[in-house]
Amino acid sequence: MRGIKPADLVSFLAVARQLSFSRAAVDLGVSPSALSHTIRGIEERLGVRLLNRTTRSVALTEAGERLVGRIGPAFRDIDDALDDLNASQGRVAGKLRISVGLIAARLAVMPLVTRFIAAHPDVEVEIVSDDALIDVVSEGFDVGVRFGERIEGDMIAVPLVPRMRSAVVATPEVFARYGKPVTPEDLRGLPCIRQRFPSGAMYHWDFERGGIELEIHVDGPLILREMSLCAQAALDGAGLAFVFEKAVEDDIAAGRLIRVLEDWCQYHPGLFLYYPGRRQLPAVLKAFVDFVRASPG
């Protein structure tokens, strides 16, 4: 292997996953300078640049991407084999990386994961919350959590949370000042809290009743990136928010928020845990999937 040790390749994969020498160094328990020296040695022995580095960023070259694609699965198989050995001795151990949307992390994943690690103290879970759609395999995740309509057909999906309904909410003070909308069209001209996706697209407010579907382009003084922040802004009196009812059900019950247009609000496909179809799951992933299946919906 041209003098390249398996430990060197583990270091390279850590940098490729994090795209950061400092974060990868923390994961590996080494200094960034030592890690940089290791990567430079790999590149010199291979005679090819694997990473493009600037003072602000790290990116894989085409050669680096090819190397990750070839050796990444092999090292995952090694980790899986070690996890299976632990499982055969009645002990679930290992690492689990989960990609999840921001609102799903708060509503569903965090409560589940905290119970899972309490039941399996030798497991280490990393949750990466981001609303951007990613390829969980190429990004090095074991499992993802998304809404049903956003999951690729070649993935195995496990129901996590039943379908969820939208809700239009604001404080009593906001409605006292501006009045309550009776139809979705009445939202135009009201101070609405808008949400922008990581792609840059705005989140449109979709409604349906009796077969009539409406997509309302609202306006307002505040644009946020996360639905939970929209709910908090509504509580703070910034305007009307369009959120999942599960995120604000306690505030509605307590009277802190008032819901309108309920008969126009749609249900959305539920949240699903998904992972690539493998013939044999790593022990820690199998334990997590079994835990999800056994948990109340």
N, C-alpha and C positions, 0 to 999 in steps of 0.2 A: 504493500500500500504506500510505496514511496516514502517510508518513514513516518507516515501519518498514523497516529494511534486512535483507537475508538474514542478515547476521552477528548481528543482534538475535535472530532466530528460532533460530539455532544456539545462542545462549546460553540461550534459554528451554528448548529441547529438552534441553540438558545438565542444567539444574536439574530438569526433569521426570523425567529418567532417574535421577538420583542422589537426588532429593528431599532435597537438601542443598546450600546455597549454598557451603559451604566445600569440599566434595568436587568440585562442579561447577567452582568457581573453579580448583582444582588442575588439572582436566582441560583447562580453557581457557587456563591460564597467565595469569590475571588475579587481582586481589584480590577477596575476597568483597564488599567495599563497592562496588567498581566494577560487579560483576555485579548486586548488588541495585539499584543505580541504573539499570542497563540494563533490568531486568525492570519496575521501577516506571515507566520511560518507556514501555515497550510497553503496560502496562495503562492508563496515562493517555491514550495516543493511541487505543487501542481503546475506552476508556470502559467497561472490564469488568475485574473481578478474575480473574486466572488462577491465583493461588496463595494458599492460606491459610497464613499464617506465625505461629508462636508462637516463644518463646525456645527451645523444645525440638524443634520439628518443622516440616516443610514438607509440604504436601499440595496436590494439584491440586483446583481447583474443578471444577464440572461444565463450565463454559466452557473451562477449561484442558484437561480431558480431551478435549473436542471438538476443540480446536485441535491437540492432539498427534495425534489420530486422522486429521486432515486433512493436516497438513504433514509428519508423521513419515515416511510412505511416500515423499513427494516428495524429501525430503532423503536418504533411503536410496538412492533411484534415482540421485541426483546422485553420491553416494559410489561406487555401483556402476559408474557410467559412467567415473569417473576410474580406478577399479581396473581396469576392462576395458582402458582405454587403456594402462596400465602393462603389463598382461598381453600386449597385442598387440606390445609391444616386448621381450617375453621376460623381463619382470621382474614378480614377484608382490610386491605391496605393499598395505598397508592395515591396517585394524583388524578383529579378530575377537573377538566377545564370546560366551563359552560359559557356559551354565548347567548345573551338574552337581551331583549328590548328593555328600555328603561322602565316603562310602566309595568311590564310583566315581572321584572325583577322585584319590584316593591310589592305588587299584589299577590304574587304566587310563588316565586322562586325562593326568595329569602326565607320565608317561614318553613318551606319544605327542606331547604338545605340545612338550616340550623338544627332541625330534628334529625336529619340524616347523619350529620357529623357527631351529634350527641350519641347516636346509636352505634357509630363506627369511629371511635376516636383516633384510629390509625390512618384515617383518610384525610387528605388535604384537598380542599375544593377552592378553585379560583373562578370567580364570576366576573365576566367582562360585560358591562352593560353598555349597549350602543344600539340605537335605532337603525343604523345603516345595515342593509342586507349584505351578508358576507357568505363566502363558501366556508363552512365550518371545517371541512377536511383540509383544504389548502392553508387555512389559517391556524391549523394545529389544535382545534377544539375537539373534544370527545363527543359533545352533545350540544344541541341548540334548543332554544325555546322561542317559538314564534306563533303567530296566528295561523290557523289552518290553511287559509288561501295563499300563504306566502311560502309554503314548503314544497320543495322540489319532489317530483313523483318518484324518484329513486331512493328516497329516504324512508326509514321506518318511523312512523309517528305514533306516539302514545298520548292519549288524552290527559291533559293536566288540569284544565279549568273549563267548565262548560261554557257555552256561548255567552257572550256578554253584550249588554245593551248600552247604547249611548244615552247621555242625559245632557240637557241644557239647563244650567244652573246659574244663579247669582244670589247675592244677599238680599234680604227684605228691603234694605235701604236703597239698593240699586233699582229694584222694581218700583219702589215708591216714587223714585225720582223720574224714571223713564217710562214706566208702565210695562205691563206684561205682554209679550207677543202672543197673538192668538193663532197665527199661521207662520210657517217658516219665512215667508216673504217679509213679515213684520220685523225680522232681525236686521234688515237693511236700515242703516241709520242709527242702530243701537251700538253702544261701546262693547264690542266683542273682543275677547282675548284670543288671539290667533296663534297657531302653531306651525312652525316650519320644519319640514323633514331635513335630515342631513344632506339629501340630494339637492336641497334648495327649493323644492316644490312646497307650496303652501298646502296645509291640511284643510280640505274643503268640508263643509258641514253638509252631510248627506241625510236626507229624510225620505220616508216612504209611508204612505197610508192608502189603503184601498186600491193598491195597484198603481198609484201615482207616485213617481219618484222625482225628487227635487234635489238639486245640488246648489246650495246657496253660497255665494262668495261674499262673506261678511267683511266688515271693516272695523277698525278699532285702534286704540293708541298703543297697544302692547302686543309684541310678537315674542314667543318663547319657543324653545326647542324640545321641551319635555312636558308631557301631559300632567304629571303630578305638580309641576310648577304652575300650570294653567289653573288647576284646582285650587292651589294655594292663593294665587292671584285673585280668583273669584272670592275666596274667603276674606281677602284683604279689601274687597270692595272695588277692584279695578274694572269690573264689568261682567259680562256673561261669558261662561266657559262651556265648551262642548267636550265632554269627557266621558269615560266609562262610569256607569252608575256605581259600580263596585268601589271605585276610588273615592266616592263622595257619599256613600250610603249612610254613614254615621252622621255626617254633617246635615244631611237632609232630615234624618230622623230627629236630630236635636233642634232643628229649626234654624240652624246657622246659614243654611242655603235653602233656596226654594227652587223646585223643579218646574219647568214649563215645557209645553209642546210634547208631553209624554206620549200622546197617541201617534206622534209622527216619528218617534225615535226607533231606529232599527236595532235588530240583534246582529251581532257579528260572530263569525266562526270562533270557537273557543281556542284557548291556548294549548299547544301541543309540544311535548318533548320529542325531538327527532334526532336521528343519528343514522350514519350510513349502514346499509345492510351488510353485515359481516357474517361469515359462517359461525364464528364463535366470538362472543363479546368478551372484552377484558373483564376480569372479575369485578373490579371496582365499578365499571359502567353497568354490568349486569345487576350488581347489588343496588345501584341507584335506580335503575329501571324497575326492578322488582319493588323497591320502596315506593316509587311513584304509583305503581299499579295498586299497591295495597293501601295507599293513603286515601282518605275520603275526598271526594271531588269538591 
